[in-house]
Amino acid sequence: MISIIGMGNMGKRYGAILDYLGVPWKGVDKDADLTKLPDSDKFILSSSTEAHFDNLRTIAEYGKPVLCEKPITQNISELDDILNIYRDIPFRMVNQYEHLQAPSWHDHSKKMTYYNYFKTGKDTMYWDCINIIGLAKEKPGIHNNSPVWKCAINGHKLNIADMDTAYITEVKNFVRGDVDNKDYILKAHKRIYERFWV
């Protein structure tokens, strides 16, 4: 069974995907006592970013694989602490776009990466786009001045169907054991700090 921690919009989305995949799960609120969770094989952490640090430290005691929503933290020292705690525990940051990196994409390494949407999440625009920034070969254009969702990674334009398929693939692979991406986590967070965060 998989425990989903944080049953907001994203938690419900993960629950729906697990239902679609036929995987049993139980959802708990981010403020639940995480030291008394049901017997779980894996965890999906979809609480708000500000809760991640404490949530991740607590569930590390179970020693089970974790799929964590992005970003892990907005503080590099906290990120370093988490990566150290999870050094020997399978740990993955959600990166749905990674599953769209088909061989044909390799011809687009010099083409534009951009994200344009009129709404931003609670974590601010750059953090919402951490995966796009992490996968971009060049510095991406990040804008929030359009009422139309538009996104491209290295010249490959995305649409909502791509996104849905990619999320399902992300969760399916996590269930099957494709977990760790710690190197990517560090790279993506540092790119924001070094090149975008002002």
VEXDREN-2710 file (C-alpha; in Angstrom, 1 decimal):
% VEXDREN-2710
k/r/px/py/pz
1/MET/0.0/0.0/0.0
2/ILE/1.1/3.6/-0.7
3/SER/0.4/6.4/1.8
4/ILE/-0.2/9.8/0.3
5/ILE/0.6/12.6/2.8
6/GLY/-1.3/15.9/2.0
7/MET/-4.7/15.4/0.5
8/GLY/-5.1/18.8/-1.3
9/ASN/-5.3/19.1/-5.1
10/MET/-2.1/17.2/-5.9
11/GLY/-2.8/14.5/-3.3
12/LYS/-6.2/13.8/-4.9
13/ARG/-4.6/13.7/-8.3
14/TYR/-2.1/11.0/-7.1
15/GLY/-5.0/9.1/-5.5
16/ALA/-6.9/9.2/-8.8
17/ILE/-3.8/7.9/-10.7
18/LEU/-3.3/5.1/-8.1
19/ASP/-6.9/4.1/-8.5
20/TYR/-6.4/4.1/-12.3
21/LEU/-3.4/1.8/-11.8
22/GLY/-5.2/-0.4/-9.4
23/VAL/-2.8/0.3/-6.5
24/PRO/-4.2/0.5/-3.0
25/TRP/-3.5/3.7/-1.1
26/LYS/-4.5/5.7/2.0
27/GLY/-4.4/9.4/2.2
28/VAL/-3.6/11.4/5.3
29/ASP/-3.6/15.1/6.0
30/LYS/-0.2/16.8/6.2
31/ASP/-0.9/17.7/9.8
32/ALA/-1.6/14.1/10.8
33/ASP/0.6/12.3/13.2
34/LEU/3.2/10.9/10.7
35/THR/4.7/8.7/13.4
36/LYS/1.5/6.5/13.3
37/LEU/1.0/5.9/9.7
38/PRO/-0.6/2.7/8.3
39/ASP/1.8/0.0/7.2
40/SER/3.0/1.3/3.9
41/ASP/5.4/0.1/1.2
42/LYS/6.0/3.6/-0.1
43/PHE/5.0/7.3/0.4
44/ILE/3.9/10.1/-1.8
45/LEU/4.5/13.5/-0.2
46/SER/2.2/16.1/-1.7
47/SER/2.0/18.5/1.2
48/SER/2.9/22.2/0.7
49/THR/6.6/22.9/0.3
50/GLU/6.9/24.6/3.7
51/ALA/5.8/21.3/5.3
52/HIS/8.2/19.1/3.4
53/PHE/11.3/19.5/5.6
54/ASP/9.5/18.3/8.8
55/ASN/7.4/15.7/6.9
56/LEU/10.4/14.2/5.2
57/ARG/12.4/14.0/8.4
58/THR/9.6/12.2/10.2
59/ILE/8.8/9.6/7.5
60/ALA/12.5/8.9/6.9
61/GLU/12.2/6.8/10.1
62/TYR/10.2/4.3/8.1
63/GLY/13.1/3.8/5.6
64/LYS/10.6/3.4/2.7
65/PRO/10.8/4.9/-0.8
66/VAL/9.4/8.4/-1.1
67/LEU/8.1/10.3/-4.1
68/CYS/8.0/14.0/-3.2
69/GLU/6.3/16.9/-4.9
70/LYS/8.4/19.8/-6.1
71/PRO/10.3/21.7/-4.9
72/ILE/11.8/19.7/-2.0
73/THR/12.6/22.8/-0.1
74/GLN/13.3/26.5/-1.0
75/ASN/16.4/26.5/1.2
76/ILE/19.6/24.9/0.1
77/SER/20.8/24.0/3.6
78/GLU/17.5/22.2/4.3
79/LEU/17.8/20.5/0.9
80/ASP/21.3/19.3/1.9
81/ASP/19.9/18.0/5.2
82/ILE/17.2/16.1/3.5
83/LEU/19.5/14.6/0.8
84/ASN/21.8/13.5/3.6
85/ILE/19.0/11.9/5.6
86/TYR/17.8/10.1/2.5
87/ARG/21.3/9.1/1.4
88/ASP/20.5/5.4/1.8
89/ILE/16.7/5.6/1.3
90/PRO/15.2/5.6/-2.2
91/PHE/14.0/9.2/-2.8
92/ARG/12.6/10.9/-5.8
93/MET/11.3/14.4/-6.6
94/VAL/8.3/14.3/-9.0
95/ASN/9.6/15.0/-12.5
96/GLN/6.8/14.2/-14.8
97/TYR/8.5/15.9/-17.8
98/GLU/11.4/13.4/-17.6
99/HIS/9.1/10.8/-19.2
100/LEU/8.6/13.0/-22.2
101/GLN/12.4/12.9/-23.0
102/ALA/11.9/10.6/-26.1
103/PRO/14.9/10.0/-28.4
104/SER/13.6/12.5/-30.9
105/TRP/14.1/15.3/-28.3
106/HIS/17.8/14.9/-28.5
107/ASP/17.8/16.8/-31.8
108/HIS/16.3/19.9/-30.0
109/SER/19.1/20.6/-27.6
110/LYS/19.6/24.2/-28.9
111/LYS/15.9/25.1/-29.1
112/MET/13.9/27.1/-26.8
113/THR/12.5/26.1/-23.4
114/TYR/9.7/28.2/-22.1
115/TYR/6.8/28.2/-19.7
116/ASN/4.0/30.8/-19.9
117/TYR/0.9/30.8/-17.7
118/PHE/-1.1/33.5/-16.1
119/LYS/-1.4/31.8/-12.7
120/THR/1.4/30.8/-10.4
121/GLY/1.3/28.4/-7.6
122/LYS/2.0/29.1/-3.9
123/ASP/5.7/28.5/-4.4
124/THR/6.2/31.3/-6.9
125/MET/6.8/30.9/-10.6
126/TYR/10.4/29.7/-10.6
127/TRP/9.8/27.0/-8.1
128/ASP/6.6/25.9/-9.9
129/CYS/8.8/25.4/-13.0
130/ILE/11.7/23.7/-11.3
131/ASN/11.5/20.6/-13.5
132/ILE/11.4/22.6/-16.7
133/ILE/14.4/24.7/-15.6
134/GLY/16.2/21.5/-14.6
135/LEU/15.7/19.8/-18.0
136/ALA/16.4/22.9/-20.1
137/LYS/19.6/22.8/-22.1
138/GLU/19.6/26.6/-22.4
139/LYS/18.3/29.2/-20.0
140/PRO/14.5/29.0/-20.3
141/GLY/12.1/31.8/-20.7
142/ILE/9.7/31.8/-17.7
143/HIS/6.7/34.2/-17.9
144/ASN/3.3/34.5/-16.3
145/ASN/1.7/37.1/-18.5
146/SER/-0.6/35.0/-20.7
147/PRO/-4.0/33.5/-20.1
148/VAL/-3.0/30.5/-22.2
149/TRP/-0.9/27.7/-20.9
150/LYS/2.1/27.2/-23.1
151/CYS/5.2/25.1/-22.4
152/ALA/8.1/23.8/-24.4
153/ILE/11.2/21.9/-23.3
154/ASN/14.2/22.1/-25.6
155/GLY/11.9/22.8/-28.5
156/HIS/9.3/20.2/-27.8
157/LYS/5.9/21.8/-27.3
158/LEU/3.8/20.2/-24.6
159/ASN/0.1/20.0/-24.1
160/ILE/-2.3/18.9/-21.3
161/ALA/-2.5/15.4/-22.7
162/ASP/1.3/15.1/-22.5
163/MET/1.2/16.3/-18.9
164/ASP/-1.5/13.8/-17.9
165/THR/0.3/10.9/-19.6
166/ALA/3.6/12.0/-18.0
167/TYR/2.1/12.1/-14.5
168/ILE/0.7/8.6/-14.9
169/THR/4.0/7.3/-16.1
170/GLU/5.8/9.0/-13.2
171/VAL/3.6/7.3/-10.6
172/LYS/3.6/3.9/-12.5
173/ASN/7.4/3.9/-12.5
174/PHE/7.5/4.9/-8.8
175/VAL/5.2/2.0/-8.0
176/ARG/7.4/-0.4/-10.0
177/GLY/10.6/0.7/-8.3
178/ASP/12.1/3.6/-10.4
179/VAL/12.7/5.9/-7.6
180/ASP/16.0/7.7/-7.1
181/ASN/16.9/11.0/-8.8
182/LYS/18.9/12.7/-6.1
183/ASP/21.5/14.1/-8.5
184/TYR/18.7/15.7/-10.6
185/ILE/17.1/17.2/-7.4
186/LEU/20.3/19.0/-6.5
187/LYS/20.9/20.2/-10.0
188/ALA/17.4/21.6/-10.5
189/HIS/17.3/23.4/-7.1
190/LYS/20.8/24.9/-7.6
191/ARG/19.9/26.1/-11.1
192/ILE/17.2/28.3/-9.6
193/TYR/19.4/29.6/-6.9
194/GLU/22.4/30.3/-9.2
195/ARG/20.6/31.6/-12.3
196/PHE/17.0/32.6/-11.6
197/TRP/16.4/33.4/-8.0
198/VAL/16.6/37.1/-7.4
END
